[in-house]
Amino acid sequence: MPEREPNEDTYSPRAVLLGLAVILLLVLGCLYLFYALSDMSHREDCMMQGRSNCAPVEAATPGGS
């Protein structure tokens, strides 16, 4: 039985996992950037309306001081 030649179209599992890790990091970075820019945009809109208290409102805890 002849030996099989390595198929040049296949990738090693390590390369596939590395590629998936890079893609996951890019997606998480893009999500962080999206939410950070969105928050900044909401604050700028608030300030452009002339408001002086544009900080996010914190919920009061029941029974708190």
Secondary structure, 3 states (H helix, E strand, C coil): CCCCCCCCCCCCHHHHHHHHHHHHHHHHHHHHHHHHHHHHHHHHHHHHCCCCCCCCCCCCCCCCC
